[in-house]
């Protein structure tokens, strides 16, 4: 508020506008710096989340392919879904299925 008190009755409107413009420019610079910092932080956060998502997606694909291979092995020589279920139960009790 110092800049308002400094002006007296004989100051021109042009000098008041100039000072006000300078103060607005300072606020503009501060706003731009804070916005750039915030965008940088959000960008790093999103890059981290995307990396985690890609790794999780890769892991899920790997697990699905392993499960498909195991299921194909279990369903060999089975004539019906009932036979497949019995085969799964039998192998589950034997701890035959290895997922890794």
C-alpha positions, 0 to 999 in steps of 0.5 A: 500500500506504500505506492498508494500513499506516495501519491498526492493530489498533484500526481497525474493519472498517467503516473498512477496508471504506470505504477499500477501497470508495474504492479500488475506486471509483477503479479503476472510474472509471479503467476506465470512462475507458479503456473509453470511450476505447477504444470511441471509437478503435474507432468512428473506425477503423470509420467510416474503414474503412466510408468506404473500403469504400463508395468501393471499392464505388462504384468497382467498380460504375462499372467494371462498368457501363463494362465492360458498356457496352463488352461490349455495343458489342463484341457488336453484330452478333455471331452467336456467342461465337466472333465476340465473342471475335474482336471483342475480340481485334481491338479489343484489338490496336487499343487500341480499348477505353477504360475510363475 
